């Protein structure tokens, strides 16, 4: 089911406010919590992502991934520039744009990269492809087997606001899952060092897993629009029997 979107900064601030004593002595910042929140949102998943494409300039084997990336659909090695003209959405002058010709697909090189790839990344077209890539998220770096090149990336992006801050769906189980995941990560180092009570940590971990499951279940439930469509589809299916009640 689809829900309205909200920014994750207020959620992070709320967790930070609830754990004032812990955050005062912890080595973590709100930016760390922001990264954890994004990680939790990715694990919750759902189908409400937009498709986007961009060019990445690779220098010394390294390039920078878009900050809003969720999953990679396809990655192509580019060749020469192809001059084109983009039509404006509203009446006005045509704007020249630069595009590059695609020459061949690149393939994910390791299992860590596969986690951030859609199933289209691994298909018969990419079998036997010479060049490969790896990604590291965070910090959002891509490493390519070619030292200098331009690659064309098609990907699913996460919802962002005007300032580029990641947003999430306003669903209570998903929000509680994110809060518990941030809390768990704040406590994790202390737990491993024996400074945090094991029962307290395992309680937070259990709540994270429970809300994660509930949040995922809410994502796959049909929305009102889906329910209406299925009702019409079912009605049409049996209408051919011409039964008069």
PECORQUI-V520817 format. One record per pair of residues at least 6 apart in sequence whose C-alpha atoms are under 8 Angstrom apart, sorted by the first residue. I is the first residue (numbers start at 1). GAP is how many residues later the second one is. If there is no record, write none. Layout:
BEGIN
i:gap
I:GAP
I:GAP
END
This chain:
BEGIN
i:gap
1:217
1:218
1:219
1:220
1:221
1:222
2:46
2:167
2:217
2:221
3:166
3:167
3:168
4:165
4:166
5:154
5:162
5:163
5:164
5:165
6:161
6:162
6:163
6:164
7:153
7:154
7:158
7:159
7:160
7:161
8:26
8:29
8:157
8:158
8:159
8:160
9:25
9:156
11:164
11:168
12:18
12:21
12:22
12:25
12:167
12:170
13:17
15:164
15:167
15:168
16:7
16:14
23:6
23:163
26:160
28:158
33:149
35:103
36:145
36:146
36:149
37:141
37:142
37:144
37:145
38:128
40:137
40:138
40:141
41:127
41:133
41:137
42:28
43:169
44:130
44:168
44:169
44:171
44:172
45:171
45:174
46:170
46:173
46:174
47:172
49:107
49:108
49:109
49:110
50:106
50:107
50:108
50:109
51:103
51:104
51:105
51:106
52:102
52:103
52:104
52:105
53:99
53:100
53:101
53:102
54:98
54:99
54:100
55:95
55:96
55:97
55:98
56:7
56:8
56:9
56:94
56:95
56:96
56:97
57:6
57:7
57:91
57:92
57:93
57:94
58:6
58:86
58:89
58:90
58:91
58:92
58:93
59:88
59:89
59:90
60:87
60:88
61:82
61:83
61:84
61:85
61:86
61:87
62:79
62:80
62:81
62:82
62:85
63:78
63:79
63:80
63:81
64:76
64:77
64:78
65:75
65:76
65:77
66:74
67:73
68:89
68:90
68:91
68:92
68:96
68:98
69:86
69:87
69:88
69:89
70:46
70:85
70:86
70:87
70:88
71:45
71:46
71:47
71:84
71:85
71:86
72:44
72:45
72:46
72:49
72:81
72:82
72:83
72:84
73:44
73:45
73:46
73:47
73:48
73:80
73:81
73:82
73:83
74:31
74:32
74:46
74:47
74:79
74:80
74:81
75:30
75:31
75:32
75:46
75:76
75:77
75:78
75:79
76:26
76:27
76:28
76:29
76:30
76:75
76:76
76:77
77:25
77:26
77:27
77:28
77:29
77:72
77:73
77:74
77:75
78:22
78:23
78:24
78:25
78:26
78:71
78:72
78:73
78:74
79:21
79:22
79:23
79:24
79:71
80:20
80:21
81:17
81:18
81:19
81:20
82:16
82:17
82:18
82:19
83:13
83:14
83:15
83:16
84:12
84:13
84:14
84:15
85:9
85:10
85:11
85:12
86:8
86:9
86:10
86:11
87:7
87:8
88:6
88:7
102:50
105:20
105:21
105:24
106:20
106:23
106:24
106:25
106:26
106:27
107:14
107:15
107:19
107:22
107:24
107:25
107:26
108:6
108:9
108:13
108:14
108:24
108:25
108:26
109:23
109:24
109:25
110:24
112:22
112:23
113:21
113:22
113:23
116:19
131:13
131:14
131:15
132:12
132:13
133:9
133:10
133:11
133:12
134:8
134:9
134:10
135:6
135:7
135:8
136:6
158:8
158:9
159:7
159:8
159:9
160:6
160:7
161:6
171:44
173:38
173:39
173:41
173:42
174:37
174:38
174:40
174:41
174:42
176:32
176:35
177:30
177:31
177:32
177:33
177:34
177:35
177:38
178:30
180:24
180:25
180:27
180:28
181:24
181:27
183:21
184:17
184:20
184:21
184:24
187:9
187:14
188:13
190:6
191:6
191:7
191:10
END
